[in-house]
């Protein structure tokens, strides 16, 4: 069967983490960048390397790439005696002298070493599970901690990193295998050998994805520099296009937001080119957040495609039908163009993507892939007379896999194997489809601003806690404008302040604020957000106002998957 007779399927994996690094001290306050690198970003490359017929789009947030680089620099300097490793967990892993039991530093390390999926990571390994049980016992009886030997924390640190290790590495790396077999009594040499493996994985990420791109297996794309929500930077009022009654912050607009959105995209392009040696053709705007003005910005920066969730096209079609009732029903499996913008917009099939994120983790891999592919086959049959069809599965490339057995190893292998040889479905990339002229966008007069989550911006604005966070950011931006414009700061100081402001503009802080999220994670992120704001004030030489030191949000919810992922549609509101 000719290639163009098959229905294209694009798997788009988005890799991102916000900035966990304190600009003032260089310390990483949370380890999620390097842990997801050794577990997920490495595994996702390996699955494609092992199935040369497979293809995918892989999207990177530039702030993630820079943090991977920062880890490498810190480890290399530590190796040469020229500095410390700024992550407490990595530093503890290779420390000659571990903190004494019962001290605050000891307690923090033990607590951090238990932040792993209990079912899929901790209980999978009997030795790790025993250590976790002991940690819980000592937590309940702190008076016994004085009798704990250094060996306990050393072994716990090793098992934490072994537990987070990618499955493809676990199956191939002799050092990891020997440490797992040893199981206990890890020496300092063992721990330093483990750090060597971690360094090797971190240093290989960008080259591995670059090679996959050069082979044509992967299309690499980019997000705004610090994963900012561009439509809200440009115009807070854009939130009311999909939700007319949503409460907005007290500040009417983010000052100079259009210029900041442009900065985010310029810096994204520069960082992407530095890491991969090529230009990004596509842009997954943070969280699929789009508006008509955002599309114009992406046009200006020369991007050839972008994407969002299917609720956005549903809302946009509904609006267009008010003027033209003859327009087709909701059709997500093809690209669209909006207004004067020339950039094609592809749309995530939320149903398929959410099956991977929320349903298949507890299925047998072959059953899960069979079910997913069956849905794709039905879509292909229903759209066989549409020449510009494309099925898009878009989701983050990290958080889902910790809920699957063995980090999704069998599911992903089976998925690529089946789709790579399917007679009616063809793995492709957005760039390839555009280059081959196989997709022609339909035109609609206006894109209703929204994101891939519910087709709205309610995850980032509208809640009282989220709105207060926007007001803090708007206030800081006003001081930034005043003090960077008065001539007192050097060019270097202005550049550092601009980068720090970009970090504060990231979407992740606003995602977590609200009482529907878990209290511990809300606390982590609101503390980190406020620290980033304080660092911004320090860089511009302005005392931080008292409001920055007041708690923003507490959280008390228990959302699915811990809140790290959301379904595309609100329950009961599927289009």
FENBELUR-V916384 format. One record per pair of residues at least 4 apart in sequence whose C-alpha atoms are under 7 Angstrom apart, sorted by the first residue. I is the first residue (numbers start at 1). J is the second residue. D is the distance in Angstrom with one decimal. If there is no record, write none. Layout:
I_J_D, I_J_D
This chain:
1_5_6.7, 6_424_4.7, 6_425_5.1, 6_426_5.8, 7_380_5.9, 7_389_6.8, 7_390_6.4, 7_424_6.2, 7_425_4.8, 7_426_5.9, 8_390_5.0, 8_391_6.3, 8_425_5.9, 8_426_4.7, 8_427_5.8, 8_428_5.9, 9_390_5.9, 9_391_4.7, 9_392_6.0, 9_425_6.6, 9_426_5.7, 9_427_4.9, 9_428_5.9, 10_56_6.3, 10_391_6.2, 10_392_4.9, 10_393_6.2, 10_427_5.9, 10_428_5.4, 10_429_5.5, 11_56_5.1, 11_57_6.1, 11_392_6.2, 11_393_5.0, 11_394_6.1, 12_56_5.9, 12_57_4.5, 12_58_5.8, 12_393_6.1, 12_394_4.7, 12_395_6.6, 13_57_6.2, 13_58_4.9, 13_59_6.1, 13_394_6.1, 13_395_5.5, 13_396_5.4, 13_397_4.7, 14_58_5.9, 14_59_4.6, 14_60_6.2, 14_395_6.1, 14_396_4.4, 14_397_5.3, 15_59_5.9, 15_60_5.0, 15_61_6.5, 15_396_6.0, 15_397_5.4, 15_398_6.8, 16_60_6.1, 16_61_5.1, 16_64_5.8, 17_33_6.4, 17_64_5.5, 18_63_6.7, 18_64_6.8, 18_226_6.7, 18_506_6.9, 18_508_6.5, 19_63_6.5, 19_503_6.6, 20_28_5.5, 20_29_5.6, 20_30_5.8, 21_26_6.0, 21_27_5.5, 21_28_4.3, 21_29_6.1, 22_26_5.3, 22_27_5.4, 22_28_6.3, 23_535_7.0, 24_535_6.6, 26_86_6.2, 27_86_4.3, 27_87_5.9, 28_86_5.7, 28_87_4.9, 29_87_7.0, 31_35_6.2, 31_87_6.9, 32_36_5.8, 33_37_6.2, 33_64_7.0, 33_68_6.8, 34_38_6.2, 34_68_6.7, 35_39_6.1, 35_164_6.4, 36_40_5.1, 36_41_6.4, 36_398_6.6, 37_41_4.8, 37_42_5.9, 37_202_6.6, 38_42_5.7, 38_165_5.6, 38_166_5.7, 38_198_6.6, 38_201_6.1, 38_202_6.9, 39_43_6.2, 39_164_5.8, 39_165_4.9, 39_166_3.7, 40_44_5.9, 40_166_6.3, 40_397_7.0, 40_398_5.3, 41_45_6.4, 42_46_6.3, 42_166_6.7, 42_205_6.6, 43_47_6.3, 43_166_5.7, 43_167_6.7, 43_168_5.8, 44_48_6.8, 45_49_6.2, 45_208_7.0, 45_209_6.6, 46_50_6.1, 46_168_6.7, 47_51_6.5, 47_412_6.9, 47_413_6.2, 48_52_6.4, 48_54_6.2, 51_416_6.8, 51_417_6.9, 53_420_5.5, 54_217_6.4, 54_416_5.8, 54_420_5.2, 54_427_6.5, 55_217_4.6, 55_218_5.6, 55_427_5.6, 55_428_5.7, 55_429_6.9, 56_217_6.6, 56_218_5.1, 56_219_6.5, 56_428_6.6, 56_429_6.0, 57_218_5.5, 57_219_4.7, 57_220_5.9, 57_429_5.8, 58_218_6.6, 58_219_6.2, 58_220_5.1, 58_221_6.3, 59_220_5.7, 59_221_4.5, 59_222_5.2, 59_284_6.9, 60_221_6.5, 60_222_5.1, 60_223_6.4, 61_65_6.9, 61_222_5.9, 61_223_5.0, 61_224_6.7, 61_225_6.2, 61_226_6.8, 61_227_6.3, 62_66_6.3, 62_225_5.0, 62_226_6.7, 62_268_5.8, 62_271_6.0, 62_272_6.4, 63_67_6.3, 63_225_5.9, 63_226_5.2, 64_68_6.4, 65_69_6.4, 66_70_6.2, 67_71_6.3, 68_72_6.5, 68_202_6.5, 69_73_6.3, 70_74_6.2, 71_75_6.1, 72_76_6.1, 72_199_6.6, 72_203_6.8, 73_77_6.1, 74_78_6.1, 74_84_6.7, 74_85_5.3, 74_86_6.9, 75_79_6.2, 75_85_5.8, 76_80_6.5, 77_81_6.2, 77_82_4.9, 77_83_5.4, 78_82_5.6, 78_83_4.9, 78_84_5.3, 78_85_6.2, 85_90_6.9, 85_91_5.4, 87_91_5.9, 88_92_5.8, 89_93_6.1, 89_109_6.7, 90_94_6.8, 91_95_6.0, 92_98_6.6, 93_157_5.8, 93_158_6.8, 93_191_6.0, 94_188_6.6, 94_191_5.7, 94_192_5.6, 96_188_7.0, 98_150_6.8, 99_103_6.9, 99_105_6.1, 99_106_5.1, 100_106_6.2, 101_106_5.7, 101_145_5.7, 101_146_5.9, 101_148_6.3, 102_106_6.2, 102_107_6.4, 102_145_5.7, 102_146_6.5, 103_107_6.3, 104_108_6.2, 105_109_6.3, 106_110_6.3, 107_111_6.2, 108_112_6.1, 109_113_6.2, 110_114_6.7, 113_156_6.7, 113_157_6.3, 113_160_5.5, 114_132_6.7, 116_121_6.3, 116_122_6.7, 117_121_5.3, 117_122_6.5, 117_402_6.8, 118_122_4.8, 118_123_5.9, 119_123_5.4, 119_124_6.8, 120_124_5.9, 120_402_6.7, 120_403_6.5, 120_405_6.2, 121_163_5.5, 122_128_5.7, 122_129_5.4, 122_163_6.8, 123_129_5.1, 125_129_6.1, 126_130_6.1, 127_131_6.4, 127_183_6.2, 128_132_6.2, 128_156_7.0, 128_159_5.7, 129_133_6.2, 130_134_6.2, 131_135_6.1, 131_156_6.3, 132_136_6.3, 133_137_6.3, 134_138_6.1, 135_139_6.1, 136_140_6.3, 137_141_6.2, 138_142_5.4, 138_144_6.5, 138_145_6.0, 148_152_6.9, 150_154_6.3, 151_155_6.0, 151_185_6.3, 152_156_6.1, 153_157_6.1, 154_158_6.4, 154_186_6.8, 155_159_6.2, 155_184_6.0, 155_185_6.5, 155_186_5.9, 156_160_6.0, 157_161_6.6, 158_162_6.2, 158_191_6.6, 159_163_5.8, 160_164_6.4, 161_165_6.1, 165_169_6.9, 165_170_6.6, 166_170_6.2, 167_171_6.2, 167_406_6.1, 167_407_6.3, 167_409_6.5, 168_172_6.4, 169_173_5.4, 170_176_6.0, 170_177_6.5, 173_177_6.3, 174_178_6.0, 175_179_6.2, 176_180_6.2, 177_181_6.2, 178_182_6.1, 179_183_6.2, 186_190_5.8, 186_191_6.8, 187_191_6.4, 188_192_6.2, 189_193_6.1, 190_194_6.3, 191_195_6.4, 192_196_6.3, 193_197_6.5, 194_198_6.4, 195_199_6.1, 196_200_6.2, 197_201_6.3, 198_202_6.2, 199_203_6.1, 200_204_6.2, 201_205_6.5, 204_208_5.9, 205_209_6.4, 206_210_6.0, 206_275_6.5, 206_276_6.7, 207_211_6.1, 208_212_6.3, 209_213_6.1, 210_214_6.2, 210_276_5.7, 211_215_6.2, 212_216_6.4, 212_217_5.4, 212_218_5.4, 213_217_5.8, 213_218_4.5, 213_219_5.7, 213_220_6.6, 219_429_6.3, 220_280_6.6, 221_280_5.2, 221_281_6.4, 221_282_5.0, 221_283_5.6, 222_280_6.4, 222_282_6.7, 222_283_5.0, 222_284_6.2, 223_227_6.2, 223_268_6.8, 223_283_5.5, 223_284_5.3, 223_285_5.3, 223_286_5.9, 224_228_6.0, 224_264_5.2, 224_265_5.2, 224_268_5.5, 224_285_6.4, 224_286_6.6, 225_264_5.0, 225_265_6.3, 225_267_5.9, 225_268_4.3, 226_502_6.0, 226_503_5.5, 226_506_5.3, 227_286_5.3, 227_506_5.1, 227_507_5.9, 228_286_6.1, 228_505_5.5, 228_506_4.2, 228_507_4.9, 229_233_6.4, 229_286_5.7, 229_289_6.2, 229_506_6.9, 229_507_5.4, 230_234_6.2, 230_261_5.8, 230_289_6.8, 230_294_6.5, 231_235_6.0, 231_238_6.6, 231_289_6.5, 231_290_5.9, 231_291_5.7, 231_294_5.9, 232_236_4.5, 232_238_6.6, 233_254_6.0, 233_257_4.7, 233_258_6.6, 233_261_6.4, 234_257_4.6, 234_258_4.6, 234_261_6.6, 235_253_6.2, 236_253_5.6, 236_254_7.0, 238_449_6.1, 239_243_6.4, 239_449_6.9, 239_456_6.8, 239_457_5.7, 240_244_4.2, 240_245_6.7, 240_246_6.2, 241_448_6.0, 241_449_5.9, 242_448_6.5, 242_449_6.5, 242_450_6.6, 242_456_5.7, 243_456_6.9, 246_462_5.6, 247_462_4.9, 248_461_6.9, 248_462_5.4, 248_467_6.4, 249_467_4.5, 249_468_6.6, 249_470_6.4, 249_471_6.1, 250_471_6.6, 251_471_6.0, 251_474_7.0, 254_474_5.4, 255_474_6.5, 255_477_6.6, 255_478_6.8, 256_260_6.4, 257_261_6.1, 258_262_6.3, 259_263_6.2, 260_264_6.2, 261_265_6.5, 262_266_6.2, 263_267_6.0, 264_268_6.0, 265_269_6.2, 266_270_6.4, 267_271_6.1, 268_272_6.0, 269_273_6.1, 270_274_6.2, 271_275_6.3, 272_276_6.0, 273_277_4.8, 273_278_5.1, 273_279_5.7, 281_303_5.3, 281_304_5.6, 282_303_5.4, 282_304_5.7, 282_305_4.8, 282_306_5.8, 283_303_6.6, 283_305_6.5, 283_306_5.1, 284_288_6.1, 284_306_5.5, 284_307_5.9, 285_289_5.8, 285_290_6.9, 285_306_7.0, 287_451_6.0, 287_452_6.1, 288_307_6.0, 288_308_4.1, 288_309_6.5, 288_451_4.9, 288_452_5.2, 289_308_6.7, 289_450_5.6, 289_451_4.1, 289_452_6.8, 290_294_5.7, 290_295_6.8, 290_449_5.6, 290_450_5.8, 290_451_6.3, 291_295_6.3, 291_447_6.2, 291_448_6.5, 291_449_4.2, 291_450_6.7, 292_296_6.5, 292_446_6.8, 292_447_5.7, 292_449_6.9, 293_297_6.4, 294_298_6.3, 295_299_6.2, 295_341_6.2, 295_343_7.0, 296_300_6.3, 296_341_5.8, 297_301_6.4, 298_302_6.4, 298_303_5.7, 299_303_5.9, 299_341_6.8, 299_342_6.8, 299_343_6.2, 304_343_5.6, 304_344_6.9, 305_343_5.5, 305_344_5.1, 305_345_5.9, 306_344_6.5, 306_345_5.0, 306_346_6.4, 307_345_4.9, 307_346_4.5, 307_347_5.5, 308_312_6.9, 308_346_6.6, 308_347_5.1, 308_348_6.1, 308_451_6.3, 308_452_5.2, 309_347_5.2, 309_348_4.7, 309_350_6.6, 309_451_6.4, 309_452_3.7, 309_453_6.9, 309_455_6.7, 309_568_6.8, 310_314_6.2, 310_332_5.9, 310_347_5.3, 310_348_5.5, 310_349_6.1, 310_350_6.3, 310_452_6.9, 311_315_6.1, 311_452_6.9, 311_454_6.1, 311_455_4.5, 312_316_6.1, 312_448_6.5, 312_450_5.9, 312_451_6.7, 312_455_4.7, 313_317_5.9, 313_332_7.0, 314_318_6.2, 314_330_5.7, 314_575_6.9, 315_319_6.3, 315_448_6.2, 316_320_6.2, 316_446_6.7, 316_447_5.3, 316_448_5.0, 317_321_6.0, 317_330_6.9, 318_322_6.7, 320_324_6.2, 320_444_6.9, 320_445_6.8, 321_325_4.5, 321_327_6.0, 332_347_5.8, 332_349_6.8, 333_347_7.0, 333_389_5.3, 333_390_5.1, 333_391_5.4, 334_346_6.5, 334_388_6.0, 334_389_4.8, 334_390_5.4, 334_441_7.0, 335_344_5.8, 335_345_5.2, 335_346_4.5, 335_347_6.9, 335_441_4.7, 335_442_6.6, 336_344_5.6, 336_345_5.3, 336_346_6.8, 336_441_4.3, 336_442_4.6, 336_443_5.7, 337_341_6.6, 337_342_6.3, 337_343_6.3, 337_344_5.1, 337_345_6.3, 337_441_5.7, 337_442_6.0, 337_443_4.7, 337_444_6.2, 338_443_5.8, 338_444_4.9, 338_445_5.4, 338_446_5.1, 338_447_5.8, 339_444_6.3, 339_445_4.4, 339_446_5.2, 344_441_6.1, 347_392_6.5, 348_392_5.0, 348_393_5.6, 348_394_5.6, 349_353_6.2, 349_391_6.9, 349_392_5.7, 349_393_5.9, 350_354_5.8, 350_568_5.3, 351_355_6.3, 352_356_6.9, 352_372_6.8, 352_393_6.5, 353_357_6.4, 353_393_5.2, 353_394_6.2, 353_395_6.4, 354_358_5.7, 354_567_5.8, 355_359_4.9, 355_360_6.1, 356_360_5.4, 357_400_5.4, 360_368_5.6, 361_403_5.8, 361_404_4.4, 362_404_6.8, 363_367_6.5, 363_368_5.7, 364_368_6.1, 365_369_6.1, 365_410_5.8, 365_411_4.6, 366_370_5.9, 366_414_6.7, 367_371_6.1, 368_372_6.2, 369_373_6.0, 369_411_6.8, 369_414_6.7, 369_415_5.7, 370_374_6.0, 371_375_6.4, 372_376_6.4, 373_377_6.1, 374_378_6.3, 375_379_6.3, 376_380_6.1, 377_381_6.2, 378_382_6.2, 379_383_6.1, 380_384_5.7, 383_389_6.9, 388_438_6.0, 388_439_4.4, 388_440_5.9, 389_439_7.0, 399_564_6.7, 401_407_4.7, 401_408_5.1, 402_407_5.2, 404_408_4.9, 408_412_5.9, 409_413_6.2, 410_414_6.0, 411_415_6.0, 412_416_6.2, 413_417_6.1, 414_418_6.0, 415_419_6.1, 416_420_5.7, 417_421_6.7, 418_422_6.0, 419_425_6.6, 419_426_6.7, 419_427_6.5, 420_426_6.8, 420_427_6.4, 422_426_6.8, 428_432_6.6, 429_433_6.3, 430_434_6.2, 431_435_6.0, 432_436_6.1, 433_437_6.2, 433_438_5.3, 433_439_6.2, 434_438_6.3, 434_439_6.2, 450_455_4.7, 450_456_4.2, 450_457_5.7, 451_455_4.9, 451_456_5.4, 451_457_6.1, 452_568_5.9, 453_566_6.9, 453_567_6.7, 453_568_4.6, 453_569_6.4, 454_568_5.4, 454_569_4.7, 454_570_5.9, 457_461_6.2, 458_462_5.9, 459_511_5.5, 460_466_6.4, 460_510_4.8, 460_511_5.1, 461_466_5.3, 461_467_5.8, 462_466_6.5, 462_467_6.0, 463_467_6.1, 463_514_6.6, 464_468_6.2, 465_469_6.4, 465_513_5.9, 465_514_5.8, 465_552_6.0, 465_553_5.8, 466_470_6.4, 466_510_5.5, 466_513_5.6, 466_514_6.9, 467_471_6.3, 468_472_6.3, 469_473_6.3, 470_474_6.1, 471_475_6.1, 472_476_6.2, 473_477_6.1, 474_478_6.3, 475_479_6.6, 476_480_6.1, 477_481_6.1, 478_482_6.3, 479_483_6.1, 480_484_5.8, 480_540_6.6, 481_485_5.9, 482_486_6.4, 483_540_6.3, 484_489_6.2, 484_494_6.3, 489_493_5.8, 489_494_6.2, 490_494_6.2, 491_495_6.2, 492_496_6.2, 493_497_6.1, 493_539_6.9, 494_498_6.0, 495_499_6.3, 496_500_6.2, 497_501_6.0, 497_536_6.1, 497_539_5.7, 497_540_6.5, 498_502_6.3, 499_503_6.5, 500_504_6.5, 500_536_5.8, 501_505_6.3, 501_536_6.4, 502_506_6.7, 504_529_6.8, 504_532_6.2, 504_533_6.4, 507_511_6.4, 508_512_6.6, 509_513_6.8, 509_525_6.1, 509_526_6.8, 509_529_6.2, 512_517_6.5, 512_522_5.6, 512_525_6.9, 513_522_6.1, 513_553_5.7, 514_553_6.1, 514_555_5.8, 515_554_6.3, 515_555_3.8, 515_556_5.2, 515_557_6.0, 516_555_6.0, 516_556_6.0, 516_557_4.1, 516_558_6.9, 516_559_6.9, 517_522_6.5, 517_555_5.1, 517_556_6.0, 517_557_4.5, 517_558_6.2, 517_559_6.3, 517_563_6.2, 518_522_6.2, 518_555_5.4, 518_556_5.3, 518_557_4.9, 518_558_5.6, 518_562_6.9, 519_523_6.0, 519_554_5.6, 519_555_4.1, 519_556_4.9, 520_524_6.3, 521_525_6.2, 522_526_6.0, 522_553_6.8, 522_554_6.1, 522_555_5.7, 523_527_6.0, 523_554_6.2, 524_528_6.2, 525_529_6.0, 526_530_6.2, 526_552_6.5, 526_553_6.8, 527_531_6.2, 528_532_6.2, 529_533_6.3, 530_534_6.2, 530_548_6.0, 530_549_6.9, 531_535_6.2, 532_536_6.3, 533_537_6.4, 534_538_6.2, 534_544_5.9, 535_539_6.2, 536_540_6.5, 537_541_6.1, 537_542_5.1, 537_543_6.2, 537_544_5.6, 538_542_6.0, 538_543_7.0, 544_548_6.6, 546_550_7.0, 558_562_6.5, 559_563_5.1, 561_565_6.3, 569_573_6.2, 569_574_5.7
